[in-house]
Structures are given as C-alpha cells and as structure tokens.
Amino acid sequence: MCAMIVLRSTQDIRKVSLWLGHSDLATTEIYTRADPTEKLEALNAIVPLHLRRGSFRPSDKVIAMLRAKP
C-alpha cells in the first residue's frame, strides 16, 4: 500500500521502483496493480447516480405509510 501512496504523490513509477529498491520496473508494477481505493473509485464512477449509496429519498407518501403502521 505504501507503494501506491508514493505513486499517487509522485505520479512516477520509476521513483516507486527506486524507493522499493527494484532493478526492474516490471517488479514494481506488481505492487501497483491492485490498489483497492482506485478500484472502488472506478466502480463508483460507473454506478448510475440513482443507485449510489445514500441517494434514496423516500417520498412523503412512503413516510406517511410507514408511520401509520403499528
């Protein structure tokens, strides 16, 4: 995960490679492939707005119906 922080900060995989002490960039790429934060951001970017978490707003009719039930 630290490799991803350095990559985000510098935007340069060569600096990450030097920081990790790798002689080959292909080795460094293994560490930078699976960033869960970036994966979640990518998934959230393609989810329609009406399906995103926290976007549901019940109508007054629904609220009234729920309050009327014992």
N, C-alpha and C positions, 0 to 999 in steps of 0.2 A: 504494500500500500504506500510506503514511503516513496517508492519509485514513481508512483503516479503523482504524488504531490510535487516532486521535483519536475516531472514532465509538464504538469499544468503550469507551474511557476515559470519555467524557462522556455517552454514550447520547443525544446531541442533534445531529441533522444540521444544525441551524442554526449551531452552533458550528463544525462542519466547514466549512460554507459560508463563514462569516466568515474562518476560518483560510486557506481557499483563495482568498479574495477574489472569490467568485461573488456576483452580484447576484440570481440565480435559483436556488431550491432544486432545480429540475429538472436543472440543470447538475451540481450536486453529487451527485445521485442516480446519475448515470452512473459516477462514481468509486467509489461504494459498492455497486454491484450485484454485481460479480464478485470476491468475496473467496474465494480457493481454500481457505483454512482453514475458513471456515464451511461451504463446500460439502462438504468432507471430513467435518466433524463431523456434518453432516446425513446423509450417506451411511452413516457408521458407526453412526448411531443406528438405522437401519432394517435393518442386516445382522443376521441371526439370530446369537445367541451362538456356536452350534456352527460357524459359517462364518467367524468373525472370525480375523484373523491371530494366530498364536501360541496358538490354543486346542486344537490337535490334540495328543493324548497317546496314543501307541501303547500297546497292551496288552502285557503280559508275553509273551504268545504270539507277537506280531509281533516283538518284540525278540529272542526266542529264535530265531525262524525266520531273521531277518537275520544273527544271529551264527553260525548253523550253516552258512550258505552260504560256500564258499571264496572 
